[in-house]
């Protein structure tokens, strides 16, 4: 989620919306603008499945206008691989013209220097580049394409040259295949000019790549994470040592993480505020509450509904009034918004 300070300044209205099950504002919206991808990542199904063509630029611009009017502050673009969307610079320019902060997650393999310049000039403010190891062979095995590490690092450097300081982060999926190679991740990130690293525990969407088992989590925590923490803190790539320990450090946390329950019990006791502050829009215009629930439930469809109708509609209202926790079993696996939800829960 985004704009925590802004929500904090409006805490009374936010608390009232939550207490009454009413909509607040979609301050942060994620848009998966394409389904297709040029890589064959072992943890992903995008390249394995055919889906309908994405929404056209004109419809996306109308949706962006509706989001801006509804109080959105940030749009994060993803896919598939968003750089496959032909009119991407024009779409970003329209979002920026409406006062929205535009960010993106990309594998960067298709980003040339001219493409990076076009995206930056259009108003792209920040980018997450997916690189899974400082070892090219490890990365290429996870991403399913020989040479993808070389292309990704080249694209990352192009983005670094064009975007302002503080705008490039590396996203690294941590699984059985690559975890042992990550001691050198901070130095690679610094060499690429990245400003931050983000370690993401692997979700087993497929059988191709596997999450860490208990023994491997303990090994990671004892042998890998301390080195990452020390080096990344020194390089300014993380703010807290805990960011180097995505599986947690206590016995209960490790026990949950070995099962892929990366929320580590939080949402069994506490609310997620995504139904009040967030939406996911897929490439067809279908609206879900977040990317962990991208396959459902579908809360509305922007091909024949306005965003405001969906945001204030019965399906969102049902989520906001639901008392049983977690909202969905999938929430037990989600670590995306843990810090933000804790901050919102602690608002005075």
N, C-alpha and C positions, 0 to 999 in steps of 0.2 A: 504493500500500500504506500501511499505517497502523501506529502504535505501534512505530516503529523503536527508540526507547529501551527499550521493553519487550522486544523481541526481543534487543537488545544485552545486556540484563541476563540473558538466558537463552541467551547465544551458544553455549555448549557443546552444549545440547540441539538448537539450531537447526542448527549445523554437523553434528552427528551425523545428524540427519534427512536433510539434503542429501546427505551422503556415502554414506548407505545407501539412498537412494531411498525413504525412509519419510515418511509424512505428518507435518507439524508441526502448526500450528493455522491455521484460516481466520480470521486476525485481522481481515481486511477483506473484506466481501462486498458486492457490488453487486447490487441487485434491480431489474430492469426490470418494474415491477408492472402496467403497461398497455402495449399496443402502439399504441393510437390517439393522435392528436395533433390539436389544433385549428388548428395552423398548416400551411403548405405550403412548408416550407423547401426551397430549391433543392438543398441538399447531402444530403438525407435521403429515405429511401424509406418511412418509416412511414405517411405520409398517402396513399401511392400503392397500398398493399397492404392487403387484408383478412386478418385473422388471427382465430383462435378467441378466445373470451372469456377473460379472465384468471382466475386462481385466486381462489376466494372467500376472505373474511376468515378464516374458521375454519381453513382449510388453511394460509394464510399465518402465522397465529399459531402453529400447530404447528411449522412450519418455523423460525420465529424461536426457539422454545423449543429446538429441536435445535441451532441455530447457537450459542445462548448456552452450551449444555452442551458444545459442541465447542471452546469457547474463543474465539469471535468477540468482537471488541471494538467494531467499527464496521460499520454497515450504511448504504450510500449508495443512495438511492432515485432511480430515473430511469424513463424510458419509451422511446418516446412521451412524453406529458406527464403526469407523475405526479399532478398536481392533478385530473385527470379521474377518478381512483380515488375513488369516493364515500365509502368508509370510511377515507380517508387519516388523519384525526386519530386515530381509534381504533386503527389499525395502528401509528402512531408511538407512541401511549401505551403499547401493549403492548411494543413494542421497548424503550422507555425504562424500563419497569418491570422488564425483565430485565437492566438495567444496561448496555444498548448505547448507544453514541453514534450518533445518527441525523442524517444529512445528506441533502441533496437537490439535484438539478439540475432547474431549471424555467425555462420561458420567461416565467413570472410574469404572463402576460396575463390569467389567470383569478383572480389573487390579489387579493381585496378586503381591506380593513382587518380585517373580521371574520374572514375566512378566515385571514389571517396570524396573528391573535390565537389562533385555534383551534389552528393548527399549533404555535405557540410554546408554548402552554399544554400541549399534548400531549407536548412534549419535543423538538421539532426544535431541533437545536443549531447547525446551519450550513446555508447555502444558496448554491448557485452559480446566478446568474441569467444567462441567455443573452442578451446584447446585442451585436450585431455592428458597431455604428458609433455615434459621436456624432451622425451625420447621420441624421435619421429616415427620409429617403427611401432611403438606402443600406441601412439595417437592414430596412425594409419590403420592399425588393426581394429581399433574401436570404431573408427569412422568409416571403415569398409572401403577405402579407396587409397591405393598407393599414391604417394605424392601429395596427399591432402595436407599434411603438416607443413610442407614447404609452401604450398599455396596459402594456407591459413596465416602463417606467420608473415608472409609477404603482404597479404591483405591487411593484417593488423598494423603493420608498419605504415601502410598507406593511410589508414584511418587515423593513426597517431599523428601523422604529419598535418592532417587537415583539420582535426578537431582540437579544440582548446584544451589546455591542461586540466586534468581532473575529469576526463570524459571517456576513458577507455578502461574496461574491466575484463579480466579473463574469467570465464566460467569453466570449471573443471569438474567433470563427472568422476566420482571416486568409486571404482569397482575392484573386483578381484584381479583383473588383468593389469591394472596400471598403478595401484596404490603404492607399491614399493618404489616406483620411479619418481615420486612427487617431492622428495627432499630437495630437488633442484628446481622445483616450480617457481619459487620466489625470484631466483636469479634470472630465469628465463623471462618472467614477467617484467622484471626491471630492464632487461636487455631489449625487450620489445617496446619499452616506454609505457607500459600499463601503469595505471594508478591504483589498481586494487585487484585482488583475486577473490574468487567465490567458489568454495568447495561444496559440491553438490552430491550427496549420497545417491548411489545408483538405485533407481526404481526398476524392478524386473518386469518391464512391459513385454519382454520376449524371453526366449530361452537361450539366446545367443550370448548374452553377458550376464554375469551373476553378481549380486551384492556381496559384501564382506560377511563371512561367518563370524562367530564370536571370537575364535582364536585370531582371526585376521584383524578384527577391530582392536583387540588388545595389542597385537603387534603394531598396528598403525599408531595407536595411542602412545605406546612406549618408545617406538623407534623412529617414526616418521613425523608425527604431529609436533613434538617438541622442537625439531629442527625447523619445520615450516614456521612455527610460531616465532621462534627467535629471529630467523632471517626476514620473514615478512614484516614483523614489527619494526625491525631496524630499517627496512626499505620503505616503510610507510604504506604497505600494501594491505594491512589489516589494522584495526584499531584496538582489538582485544585479543588476548591469547585464545579465548574460547572459540574464536572463528576458525582456528586451525583444528578444532575437535568437533567435526560435524556429527559424530556418532554419540557425543556425550562422553563423560568420564566416570560417572557413578555406575555401580553394579546394575541398578534398575534401568538406567539409560542404555547401557550396553545390551542388556537382555532384550529390550524393546527394539533397539536398532538392528540386532541380528535377524529380527523378523521383518525388517523394513518399516517398522512403526516409528518413523523419524520425528513425529511430534512428541514422542516420549510421554504420552499420557495427558498432555496439556488440554486438548480439546475434549477430553472426557470430563473435565472439571470446569472449563472456561469457554466462553463464546469466541467464535471467530466473527469479526466485524465486517468481513467481506460483503455480506448481503446489504450493508448500509453504505459501503464506500467503493465497491469494486464491481467490474463486470468483465467477462470474456466474450469477445465477438469472434466467431470463426469465419473462415473464408467464404462461407455461404450466407453470412448474416445471422446465424443462429446465436442466441445469447445464453450463456451459462454464467454461474456465479464466479467460477475461477478456472484456471487451467488444469487443476487436479480433477475437475468434473467436466472436462471438455466434451465427453460423450453423453452427458446427461446428469441430472434432468435438464432438458431444454426449457428455458423460461420464457422464450418468445422468439420470433423470427422477423428480422428487419427487412425481409423481402416484401412483407405485407403489413408490418406494424411499425409505428414510430418507436424510437427509443423511450420516449417519455411514457408511452402506453405500457411498455414492458416494465420499466423501472417502477412504475406506480401500480402495476398490475397484480393479479391474484397470486401468481406463482411466486414472485418475489415476496409478497406479503406473507405467504405461508411459511417461507424460510425465516423471515424476521420474527414471526410469532411462535416458532417451534421451540418448545421447552426442552425436549430430549436432547442430550449431548452424547456423542458428537452429532453434528447435523447429518453426516453420512459416514459409513465405515471408512471410506477413502480418506477422510480427514485425519485419521490416525497415522497416515503415511506422510502427511504434509508438513514440511518445515519452512515453507515459503515466506509466511508472514508472522512467524512466531514473535520476533522482536517487536514488530509494529503492533500486534495484538496485545502484547503485554503493556506497551506504552499507552495504548488507548484504554485498556482496562484500568490503568492506574491514574487516569485523569482525575484531578480533584473535583 
